[in-house]
Every structure is written in structure tokens, then in C-alpha cells.
Amino acid sequence: MKYTLLVVAIATSSFAANAARTISASAYGHTQEQGKAAAISSLEQRANGNPLSNVRASCRSESYPLPWYCTATAQVATLSYGSDSYEMCGRSHSKHDATARFEAAIGRKSCDSNKYSTYRSNFAVNESSFAGNACDYTSPKGRLFNSIWLLDNADKSGDNSILGWVYHETQKDVHNTHSICDEGVYARFKWKKKFYSWEWVKRSEMSISRPGLYDQDVIGRAATLVHEARHMDKAHGSAGGACSGSSCDSNWSYNGSNTYEALWLWWFAVNGKDATPAMRASAEQQANYTINHRFVTPPPYHADKDAEIINKSTASGLTRPMEPSKTVTYTAAGGVESTVRSQATSGFVNKYGKQPTKVECRHNPHSMGPPPWICVATGPR
């Protein structure tokens, strides 16, 4: 069971656009990338939830301390949907809801008939259970398919993180998806054994509630899909300590639903494809809530959207190739900076018999799970 969001929006027909116009916004940044990100974020706010197309950004350097001034432009259209609002479980929701801030941009991308057919089949969606149209992010059906699309398209670099493989793992464990009216949870998951083709197999059912569809943003709903599907292999069954309620896991290494959920959110915050600064911040906040509140023994981790992935080829191990010239390095990874720093230093000394000249540490969540810290000791050979 999960007390978080779950859902997606996808499409069978194209949007109708009226009065497309060009808007622009400007911002400063200490680096060119920061300036671009800030300008595009301002542009999104001006668009007021409507999808943007032909987004372009240009920058020029200025004097210290704000060396980069960037301007972003885009076309924005007022979209026409089947309805301005939908009712679910006795409550009305409109496209102006605060939770819809990321829905429109993702809805534009997920509004594709081929994707719709694939997602409907992969998640065995009971369409009569979800009102509306998969191309309308205001509707329950649209919100469900929007989340599925995000789960399928969040991978940015093919770096073998959870972003790349979790869509497949999630859809294969869901055999029926329908809605429920239950204000106490975001979603429920249950499975039972059935006899198919002369063998007993697990068949699952995922139920998504009104709060699950409307009380969190699309990022949280995608994470809920991950959370719920993990229950095919891992139940919660733990409460106490720093965690209360029935949605708790004993610890991080249990690799249960909360670990999977937090990891997906963390990786999306760090490396999600086309994630805006606001989306990254939302994912970071939700990941840290899960880390801090959904484990009997909370892990010593803190999700950081500004984590830097370094030395991609070897970051998941404990050693790095020797540097050129007459220096060598020793790399250690783990969850607490002081411990990892000590390991890197002692590893350097033990291997080479000399003190390192420097030890540098950075956030580095580059594997299925943490370590979020990687420390490199460097010194003479």
C-alpha cells in the first residue's frame, strides 16, 4: 500500500490549438547553463500550464557577478480539451488545479495513438474505470497515461540507473489497472495465484484512487507506479521506530517499495530527461520525504538534485585508473561523507604507503542505489 501519487496521461487524438503566440522571458545566471535554466523556468511560469513548442534560448556574457544573461522564447497555444473539468468520486477537478503544472507539457508529448495502445496493453488498463480522454490531462484517464509516459521516457543517458530499467519491471508486474474511490490511500496493490497453462502464476491488480490521480504531480504519480508494482515481490509489513502506518519498510537494504520509489525520484531529480528545474526540485522533495518518513530505520541518505555524476565508467566500483604523470588516485564510495573520506584516505595509504596530497568528495548517486558520496584521494606515486 502506498500513500503517494500514481498516474499518467496519453493520447488517442491530437490537441486542438488556438491563437498560438510567441512569448519570451529573461534571467541571469553565474554560468550559461544556469542562465538558460532560469530563463526557461520563467518562460514556463508565463505559459501558465500550457504546453510550449519551439523553445529556444540564447545567452550573452555580462560583467561579474552575473556574467550570463539569457533569453528564452517559445510558442504557446491555448489548448482545447473535451472538458474544462472532470468529476471523480464526488469531487470536481479542473485543468487550473495547482497539481496540473507539469501535466500540459508531458501531455503534449504523450498524446500519441501508438503510445496509447502500448501503454493500455502493458498496464492492462480497465478503460471504463477511468473517465475522460487519454489526451486530456484534466481527466482521470489522461493523468494515468501521463504518468506511464513519464516512467517510460525519464531515462536520459542510458547509464543503467533505475530510470532505464524500471518501466519494464513495473509493467510486467501489473496485470490489471483500475480506479477506486478511497480517500485514505493513493493506490492499492494486491496479487493472488491463478492456474494458467498448467501452472500457478501470480496475477496482480493495481487500484488508483482519486487522491492518487489528483493530489500529487505527475512525477509523484509515476513514482507510485514504481512503488506499487514492487509489491509483487516485497510487502511492507513493518512499522515502528521513525515510521508509522502500514506503508513502512524496515530499512533501505530491504529493497522494498519505498527504496524503489525514493531511488526513482532521486535519479529523476539528478538526471531525468528534459526535466525542468521545477520538476527536479519536486522530485528531490518527494524523494527526501520517503527517505525520512517511510523506513523504521531511516537510511543516512539525502537526495540532492544537484548531485554530480563523475567518472561514469568506474564510479560504481572502489578504484579508479592511475592518473597520468606521477600521481595516483584511490576512490571510495558510500552513504556518509566522513566515512567515505576516511576510507579513501586509508585505502590510498595502505596501497601506496604515502599520504595523499588531497581528498575530494562529491555527491555521486551513480548506481541502482546510493552511494551518494564518492571521495577520491590523490597523491604521489
C-alpha positions as CSV (number, residue, x, y, z in Angstrom):
1,M,0.0,0.0,0.0
2,K,1.3,3.5,-0.7
3,Y,0.4,7.0,0.4
4,T,1.8,8.7,-2.6
5,L,0.8,9.6,-6.1
6,L,0.3,7.4,-9.2
7,V,-0.8,8.1,-12.8
8,V,-0.3,9.0,-16.4
9,A,-1.6,10.8,-19.5
10,I,-1.5,9.7,-23.1
11,A,-3.5,10.2,-26.2
12,T,-5.7,9.0,-28.9
13,S,-6.3,12.2,-30.7
14,S,-4.3,15.4,-31.2
15,F,-4.7,18.6,-29.3
16,A,-6.6,21.5,-30.9
17,A,-4.5,24.7,-30.7
18,N,-5.9,28.2,-30.8
19,A,-4.2,31.5,-31.1
20,A,-0.6,30.3,-30.9
21,R,1.7,33.1,-30.0
22,T,5.4,33.7,-29.1
23,I,6.4,34.7,-25.6
24,S,9.8,35.4,-24.1
25,A,11.4,35.6,-20.6
26,S,14.9,36.6,-19.4
27,A,17.1,35.7,-16.4
28,Y,20.6,35.9,-15.1
29,G,22.9,33.0,-14.1
30,H,26.5,32.6,-12.9
31,T,27.0,30.1,-15.7
32,Q,25.5,29.9,-19.2
33,E,23.6,26.7,-18.3
34,Q,22.2,28.3,-15.1
35,G,21.1,31.3,-17.1
36,K,19.3,29.2,-19.6
37,A,17.6,27.1,-17.0
38,A,16.4,30.1,-15.1
39,A,15.1,31.8,-18.3
40,I,13.2,28.6,-19.4
41,S,11.8,28.3,-15.9
42,S,10.5,31.8,-16.1
43,L,9.0,31.0,-19.5
44,E,7.1,28.0,-18.1
45,Q,5.6,30.2,-15.4
46,R,4.4,32.7,-18.1
47,A,2.9,29.9,-20.1
48,N,0.6,29.2,-17.1
49,G,0.5,25.5,-17.6
50,N,0.1,25.4,-21.3
51,P,2.5,23.3,-23.4
52,L,5.4,25.1,-25.1
53,S,6.8,24.4,-28.5
54,N,9.9,25.6,-30.4
55,V,11.7,26.5,-27.2
56,R,14.9,28.4,-27.8
57,A,17.4,30.1,-25.5
58,S,20.3,32.5,-26.3
59,C,22.8,33.9,-23.8
60,R,25.5,36.6,-23.7
61,S,28.1,37.2,-21.0
62,E,28.0,40.2,-18.8
63,S,30.2,41.7,-16.1
64,Y,30.8,40.0,-12.7
65,P,29.0,38.9,-10.6
66,L,26.2,38.0,-13.1
67,P,28.2,37.0,-16.1
68,W,25.4,35.4,-18.2
69,Y,22.2,37.0,-19.3
70,C,19.9,34.6,-21.1
71,T,16.6,35.0,-23.0
72,A,14.2,32.1,-23.8
73,T,11.4,32.2,-26.4
74,A,8.7,29.7,-27.3
75,Q,5.3,29.4,-28.9
76,V,2.4,28.8,-26.5
77,A,-1.1,27.8,-27.5
78,T,-4.3,27.7,-25.6
79,L,-5.4,24.1,-25.8
80,S,-9.0,23.0,-26.3
81,Y,-9.9,19.8,-24.5
82,G,-13.1,17.8,-24.2
83,S,-13.9,19.3,-20.8
84,D,-12.6,22.0,-18.6
85,S,-13.2,19.9,-15.5
86,Y,-13.9,16.3,-14.5
87,E,-15.6,14.8,-11.5
88,M,-14.2,11.8,-9.7
89,C,-15.6,10.3,-6.6
90,G,-17.8,13.3,-6.0
91,R,-15.1,15.9,-6.4
92,S,-14.5,18.2,-9.4
93,H,-11.1,18.9,-10.8
94,S,-10.1,21.4,-13.4
95,K,-7.1,22.0,-15.6
96,H,-6.3,25.0,-13.5
97,D,-5.6,22.9,-10.4
98,A,-2.2,23.5,-8.8
99,T,-1.2,19.9,-9.3
100,A,-1.5,20.3,-13.1
101,R,1.6,22.5,-13.5
102,F,3.7,19.8,-15.2
103,E,0.8,17.9,-16.9
104,A,0.4,20.0,-20.0
105,A,4.0,19.7,-21.3
106,I,4.0,16.0,-20.7
107,G,0.6,15.6,-22.1
108,R,1.7,17.2,-25.4
109,K,4.4,14.5,-25.7
110,S,2.3,11.6,-24.6
111,C,-0.6,12.4,-26.9
112,D,0.3,9.7,-29.4
113,S,-2.0,6.9,-30.6
114,N,0.8,4.3,-30.8
115,K,1.9,5.0,-27.2
116,Y,-1.6,4.9,-26.0
117,S,-2.2,1.5,-27.4
118,T,1.1,0.2,-26.0
119,Y,0.5,1.6,-22.5
120,R,-3.1,0.4,-22.4
121,S,-2.0,-3.1,-23.2
122,N,1.2,-3.2,-21.0
123,F,-0.7,-2.0,-17.9
124,A,-3.9,-3.8,-18.7
125,V,-5.9,-0.6,-18.2
126,N,-9.6,-1.0,-17.5
127,E,-10.6,2.0,-19.6
128,S,-14.3,2.0,-18.4
129,S,-12.9,2.7,-14.9
130,F,-11.3,6.0,-15.9
131,A,-13.3,8.9,-17.2
132,G,-12.3,11.2,-19.9
133,N,-9.8,11.1,-22.8
134,A,-6.2,10.0,-22.6
135,C,-5.2,13.2,-24.4
136,D,-6.7,15.4,-21.8
137,Y,-4.6,15.9,-18.7
138,T,-7.6,17.2,-16.8
139,S,-9.3,13.8,-17.0
140,P,-8.6,10.7,-14.8
141,K,-7.6,8.7,-17.8
142,G,-5.2,11.4,-19.0
143,R,-3.5,11.6,-15.7
144,L,-2.9,7.9,-15.6
145,F,-1.4,7.8,-19.0
146,N,0.7,10.9,-18.4
147,S,2.5,9.1,-15.5
148,I,3.1,6.0,-17.6
149,W,4.6,8.1,-20.3
150,L,7.0,9.8,-17.8
151,L,8.0,6.4,-16.4
152,D,8.8,5.2,-20.0
153,N,10.7,8.3,-21.1
154,A,12.6,9.5,-18.0
155,D,15.9,7.9,-18.9
156,K,18.4,10.5,-20.2
157,S,21.7,8.8,-20.8
158,G,21.3,5.0,-20.8
159,D,23.6,4.8,-17.7
160,N,21.9,1.7,-16.3
161,S,20.3,3.6,-13.5
162,I,16.8,2.8,-12.3
163,L,15.4,5.3,-14.8
164,G,16.4,3.0,-17.6
165,W,15.0,-0.4,-16.5
166,V,12.1,0.3,-14.1
167,Y,9.4,0.8,-16.8
168,H,9.9,-2.8,-17.9
169,E,10.0,-4.1,-14.4
170,T,6.9,-2.1,-13.4
171,Q,4.6,-3.0,-16.4
172,K,5.4,-6.7,-16.2
173,D,4.1,-6.9,-12.7
174,V,0.8,-5.1,-13.3
175,H,-2.0,-7.2,-14.8
176,N,-5.0,-5.0,-14.2
177,T,-5.3,-1.3,-13.5
178,H,-8.5,0.4,-12.4
179,S,-9.7,3.3,-10.3
180,I,-11.2,3.2,-6.8
181,C,-12.9,5.8,-4.5
182,D,-10.8,5.6,-1.4
183,E,-9.7,8.9,0.2
184,G,-7.2,7.1,2.6
185,V,-4.6,6.0,0.1
186,Y,-3.1,6.9,-3.3
187,A,-3.1,3.4,-4.6
188,R,-3.5,-0.2,-3.6
189,F,-1.8,-3.3,-4.9
190,K,-2.8,-7.0,-4.4
191,W,-1.9,-10.3,-6.1
192,K,-3.1,-13.9,-6.0
193,K,-2.1,-17.1,-7.6
194,K,-4.1,-18.4,-10.6
195,F,-3.8,-21.5,-12.7
196,Y,-2.7,-20.7,-16.2
197,S,-1.4,-23.1,-18.8
198,W,-0.9,-25.9,-16.3
199,E,1.0,-23.9,-13.8
200,W,0.3,-21.5,-10.9
201,V,1.3,-17.9,-11.6
202,K,0.9,-14.6,-9.8
203,R,-1.7,-12.2,-11.2
204,S,-1.9,-8.6,-9.8
205,E,-4.4,-5.8,-9.5
206,M,-3.5,-2.2,-9.1
207,S,-6.2,0.3,-7.9
208,I,-5.6,4.0,-8.2
209,S,-7.7,6.4,-6.1
210,R,-8.9,10.0,-6.6
211,P,-6.1,11.4,-4.4
212,G,-3.6,9.2,-6.3
213,L,-4.7,10.9,-9.6
214,Y,-5.2,14.4,-8.4
215,D,-3.4,15.2,-5.1
216,Q,0.2,15.0,-6.4
217,D,2.0,15.9,-9.6
218,V,2.8,13.6,-12.4
219,I,6.3,12.9,-11.0
220,G,4.9,11.6,-7.8
221,R,2.3,9.5,-9.7
222,A,5.0,7.8,-11.8
223,A,6.9,7.0,-8.5
224,T,3.7,5.5,-7.2
225,L,3.6,3.1,-10.1
226,V,7.1,2.0,-9.3
227,H,6.2,1.7,-5.6
228,E,3.0,-0.4,-6.1
229,A,4.5,-2.8,-8.7
230,R,7.4,-3.6,-6.4
231,H,4.8,-5.2,-4.1
232,M,4.6,-8.1,-6.4
233,D,7.9,-9.3,-4.7
234,K,8.0,-7.3,-1.5
235,A,5.3,-6.4,1.1
236,H,5.7,-3.7,3.7
237,G,4.8,-5.4,7.0
238,S,6.9,-3.1,9.1
239,A,6.1,-0.2,11.4
240,G,7.6,1.5,14.4
241,G,10.7,3.5,15.1
242,A,10.7,6.7,13.0
243,C,8.0,5.3,10.7
244,S,4.3,4.9,11.4
245,G,1.5,3.4,9.4
246,S,1.2,0.4,7.1
247,S,3.4,1.9,4.3
248,C,6.7,1.4,6.1
249,D,9.8,-0.8,5.2
250,S,12.3,-1.9,7.8
251,N,15.3,-0.4,6.2
252,W,16.9,0.7,2.9
253,S,18.6,-2.6,2.1
254,Y,15.3,-4.4,2.3
255,N,14.9,-3.1,-1.3
256,G,11.2,-2.8,-0.9
257,S,8.7,-0.4,-2.4
258,N,10.0,2.7,-0.6
259,T,13.6,2.1,-1.7
260,Y,12.5,1.8,-5.3
261,E,10.2,4.8,-5.1
262,A,12.9,7.0,-3.5
263,L,15.6,5.9,-6.0
264,W,13.4,6.6,-9.0
265,L,12.6,10.1,-7.6
266,W,16.2,10.7,-6.7
267,W,17.5,9.7,-10.1
268,F,14.9,11.8,-11.9
269,A,15.9,14.8,-9.8
270,V,19.6,14.3,-10.8
271,N,19.3,13.0,-14.4
272,G,15.7,12.9,-15.6
273,K,15.3,13.5,-19.3
274,D,14.0,17.0,-20.2
275,A,13.3,17.7,-16.5
276,T,12.9,21.4,-15.8
277,P,14.4,22.9,-12.6
278,A,10.9,22.9,-11.0
279,M,10.4,19.2,-11.8
280,R,13.8,18.3,-10.4
281,A,13.0,20.2,-7.2
282,S,9.7,18.4,-6.9
283,A,11.3,15.0,-7.3
284,E,14.1,15.9,-4.8
285,Q,11.5,17.0,-2.2
286,Q,9.4,13.8,-2.6
287,A,12.4,11.5,-2.5
288,N,13.6,13.1,0.8
289,Y,10.1,12.7,2.3
290,T,10.1,9.0,1.5
291,I,13.7,8.6,2.8
292,N,12.9,10.4,6.1
293,H,9.4,9.0,6.8
294,R,8.9,5.6,5.3
295,F,11.6,3.5,7.0
296,V,11.7,2.1,10.5
297,T,15.4,2.7,10.4
298,P,15.9,5.7,8.1
299,P,18.9,5.5,5.8
300,P,21.7,8.1,6.2
301,Y,21.0,9.5,2.7
302,H,19.8,12.8,1.4
303,A,18.6,13.1,-2.2
304,D,20.2,16.0,-3.9
305,K,19.0,17.2,-7.3
306,D,22.4,19.0,-7.9
307,A,24.4,15.8,-7.4
308,E,27.2,15.5,-10.0
309,I,27.9,12.2,-11.7
310,I,31.7,11.9,-12.2
311,N,33.9,9.3,-13.8
312,K,30.9,7.4,-15.1
313,S,32.9,4.3,-16.3
314,T,34.2,3.4,-12.8
315,A,32.0,5.3,-10.3
316,S,30.2,2.1,-9.2
317,G,33.4,0.5,-8.1
318,L,36.0,1.4,-5.5
319,T,39.1,2.1,-7.7
320,R,40.0,4.4,-10.5
321,P,42.7,4.1,-13.1
322,M,46.0,5.8,-12.2
323,E,46.3,9.4,-13.3
324,P,48.9,10.3,-15.8
325,S,52.3,11.7,-14.7
326,K,53.5,10.7,-11.2
327,T,50.2,10.8,-9.3
328,V,47.8,8.0,-8.4
329,T,44.2,8.0,-7.0
330,Y,42.1,5.8,-4.8
331,T,38.3,6.1,-4.9
332,A,35.8,5.0,-2.2
333,A,32.0,5.3,-2.2
334,G,29.3,5.2,0.4
335,G,26.5,6.9,2.2
336,V,28.2,9.2,4.7
337,E,30.9,11.7,3.7
338,S,33.1,11.4,6.7
339,T,33.2,7.6,6.5
340,V,33.9,7.6,2.7
341,R,36.6,10.3,3.1
342,S,38.3,8.1,5.7
343,Q,38.1,5.0,3.5
344,A,39.6,6.8,0.6
345,T,42.4,8.2,2.7
346,S,43.2,4.9,4.3
347,G,43.0,3.0,1.0
348,F,45.5,5.3,-0.5
349,V,47.9,4.9,2.4
350,N,47.5,1.2,2.6
351,K,48.1,0.6,-1.1
352,Y,50.9,3.1,-1.7
353,G,52.4,3.8,1.7
354,K,52.2,7.6,1.3
355,Q,49.8,10.2,2.5
356,P,47.5,11.7,-0.2
357,T,48.1,15.3,-1.1
358,K,44.3,16.0,-1.3
359,V,41.0,14.2,-0.8
360,E,38.0,15.5,-2.8
361,C,34.3,14.4,-2.2
362,R,31.3,14.8,-4.4
363,H,27.7,13.7,-4.4
364,N,27.5,10.7,-6.8
365,P,24.3,8.6,-6.9
366,H,25.6,6.5,-9.8
367,S,24.3,3.0,-9.4
368,M,20.9,1.5,-8.7
369,G,21.1,3.0,-5.2
370,P,23.3,5.2,-3.3
371,P,26.3,5.8,-2.6
372,P,25.5,9.4,-2.9
373,W,29.1,10.2,-1.9
374,I,32.3,9.4,-3.8
375,C,35.7,10.5,-2.5
376,V,38.9,10.5,-4.4
377,A,42.3,10.6,-2.7
378,T,45.2,11.8,-4.9
379,G,48.9,11.9,-4.2
380,P,52.4,11.0,-5.4
381,R,53.2,7.6,-6.8
